[in-house]
Amino acid sequence: MKIKNLFASAGLAFFLVAPAFAQKGELSTAKSSFDTYDGLRATNNAALVKQSLTKAKAAIDKAAVHEKTSALPETYALKAAIYAHSAMQDSVESTSAPLFTAAEEALVKGKELDVKKENEKYLSSAESALAQSKLNFGVSYYKANKFDDAYKAFDYSQKYAKGDTSAIYFAGISAGAAKNYPAAIEQYKKLLATNFSEKDKIYLDLSSLYLSVKDTVNAMNIAAEAVQKYPADAELRKREIEVSLQSGKVDQVLSKILSAIEKDPKNKTLYYYAGITYSQIADGFTPKISKTKDATALAALHKEKESNFVKAADMFKKAVEIDPAYFDAILNLGYVTLNPAIDTYNAAQQLPATKQKEYDAALAKSKTQFEAARPYLEKATEVQPNNVDAWSNLKTYYIGTQNTAKANEVQKKIDELSKK
């Protein structure tokens, strides 16, 4: 009798604990199904991937509400991972968002409870999926021209993917496109502190962003820092010159370049940069000239402009002496020699019909100036025969010398190159 009662009690005990084992089974199913899903992600079998994740979610939902498993660190970690990946796999924002929120809540609790660090694999997987989910939506927003939403998504993804250069870069681009320049500046500044592979481009963009908010001090500082780190980068050197002109510090930059030439007189790029600087100074007189009416003041401005073009030409010539095939220097030498001829020619066209003598003299002067530029213009097309800029400059020469047939011939060449 006692034996029967004992067996009856044991049977009752077994019956009572069976539900707990069942819920442990759901937790185990959730884990194994998620692991299967994780392993299948690299394959092209979308059906099996979805099936495994769906099975994992159904199992974790049951384990998460049962009193025996709901408070386990493993349950929260698995729920965070499963829901995060479900959110990542869902491209519809309205259905992905609740999954994302649930994953975040489970992640917070999972980290809090996982004092023994036994579930880091799943917690880490959850963070990666949450970051990727935001990246995915960021790309979608950007393609839809929703730049502010894209910026917010890319920025949020960094919460779970700290130091991710792609997320930082895309956040910066999106913020800039949204005209949220302060946010873009912060993103690009963060990028400079990473191992991003194209920091030279970031320096270029960052200097532009500072100019967009009229912060010429930081624009100048970042341009100078860029040139110091990438001294051979022509675009960065040009940007430093441009910023120096806008910030009224061109003398400082020019002094630095000329000082460098004294120390390294055989460096062709330094002469080139000096030429670019003088050329930019000369171009800076154009807006002033267009607004000036006083004849004496106008003549003084033209003289200053031409003087700087002459200085620029001297520098480009020295660069070409060192390297006769230095295309950029040859191209710019043609430009700075051609520009005064264009100014003289245009001024002649403005003269009234009553000043025929002055017109003829100005036209003769411009022709001499045009001829001085011709060797450099032709040389540029020889060094790089497929360069549209070189041919465009040569076309300008033919227009200035009133050789319409040659100008039309060069235009055909430009049209052919533009189709390539």
RAWO-V626651 format. One record per helix or strand of 2 or more residues. SS is the DSSP state (~ for helix, > for strand). FROM is the first residue (numbers start at 1). TO is the last residue. If there is no record, write none. Layout:
# RAWO-V626651
ss:SS from:FROM to:TO
ss:SS from:FROM to:TO
This chain:
# RAWO-V626651
ss:~ from:2 to:40
ss:~ from:46 to:65
ss:~ from:73 to:89
ss:~ from:93 to:113
ss:~ from:120 to:143
ss:~ from:147 to:157
ss:~ from:165 to:177
ss:~ from:181 to:192
ss:~ from:199 to:212
ss:~ from:216 to:229
ss:~ from:234 to:246
ss:~ from:250 to:263
ss:~ from:268 to:283
ss:~ from:285 to:291
ss:~ from:295 to:322
ss:~ from:327 to:349
ss:~ from:356 to:383
ss:~ from:388 to:400
ss:~ from:404 to:419
